[in-house]
């Protein structure tokens, strides 16, 4: 996980909306969804 991934994840947790996070990070909602889905297996062990 790099710094950009962490920023995306934290913003998504804070806003709780893919659309708002995507707009703030200059991404499309589908791109954001793909990025967070692909990294879910790496983020999840941190919080279990």
C-alpha positions, 0 to 999 in steps of 0.5 A: 500500500502506498501513500495514494492508496492510504489517502483514497482509503481514508477519504472514502472512510471519511466521506462514506461515498464513492462519488464524493471521494472520486470527485475529490481525488479526480477519479471516476467512481468506477476507477475508485471502486476497482482500486479499493476492491483490488486492495481490500485484501491488503487493507483488511488484515490491518483492521482484524 
